[in-house]
Amino acid sequence: MSIKKLTVLFAPAQFSGSMNVSIGMAEVLRDTGRYNCVFAVNNDWKSRLESIGFEVKLLGHPVTGDVVVTDSTESNVTEIEESGLFQNTTPLEMAILVNDWILSYGLKEMTETDPLVKTIIEDLKPDVIISDQLVQLPSIVTSGIPWIFSWSANTLSLNCGYPDDILPPPFLGLPTNSETEVKEKYRQQVWERSREMWYKYRDQLISMGCPKLQEFLFWTPSPFANIYMTPKELDYTDIRPLPDTFHAFDNFKRTGNEDKFEIPESLKNRSGKLIYFSLG
């Protein structure tokens, strides 16, 4: 007797990090033979996802004619360059810039992308939704369908959605053992500078049916499951425990059958250890 496949809708932010994490999870689910994985993405990701065998539901209209669609990574670079986040400034000013950018991005996503995601959800009727986003999408939270919140950003920034006064605020580079007074001083400075835009963001979420956010959080954890990626040795759970609905993974598997990494000759046969450091 054949087993009915469950449909999983992936609705990630259209950034390389979020997309690659989602692809990794989708490959694992697909390869069990029990899940049909569908992606809600824009034109930049269409050919990439279809080339590895995933069904795509486009956010918006397909590109037609002889228009050449840029690859996703190239689009991401352009977007970040235009965001104004690459500046030679202090950590505090950078944290404020990042927060303001996320809030602006969230407001834009709610007005432009969320209605498209809502249409896809209504048409597809998935069994579960996996959302790797920097912000909350009302169409997912209010869909009545079980949803999983995936966080592909730095683990420290989980406190953008889970209230936490133990760890320092993200984006500042403060050590975890910073004095409480120091952490609160910076937390309040970031909050004061971004307060007006945050209230606008929160009110828009509420008007679209989402639960009220706690002050200066960007998203509400899923009541079903919240997943994030970090090796246990680099996690913060020994300092700041998380609820049982949060689950950490060492990595979100990607097949990478065609990818081979060779250590450059200039690094071979050196004394000591070789450390691979990735920014995502």
Sequence and secondary structure as in RCSB ss.txt:
>XXXX:A:sequence
MSIKKLTVLFAPAQFSGSMNVSIGMAEVLRDTGRYNCVFAVNNDWKSRLESIGFEVKLLGHPVTGDVVVTDSTES
NVTEIEESGLFQNTTPLEMAILVNDWILSYGLKEMTETDPLVKTIIEDLKPDVIISDQLVQLPSIVTSGIPWIFS
WSANTLSLNCGYPDDILPPPFLGLPTNSETEVKEKYRQQVWERSREMWYKYRDQLISMGCPKLQEFLFWTPSPFA
NIYMTPKELDYTDIRPLPDTFHAFDNFKRTGNEDKFEIPESLKNRSGKLIYFSLG
>XXXX:A:secstr
     EEEEE   SSHHHHHHHHHHHHHHHHTTSEEEEEEE HHHHHHHHHTT EEEESS    TT     HHHH
HHHHHHHHT      HHHHHHHHHHHHHHHHHHIIIIIHHHHHHHHHHH  SEEEEE SS  HHHHTSSS EEEE
E S GGGGGGTS  SSS  TTS   TT  HHHHHHHHHHHHHHHHHHHHHHHHHHHHTT     TT S    SSE
EEEE  GGG  TTTS   TTEEEES      TT      GGGTT SS        
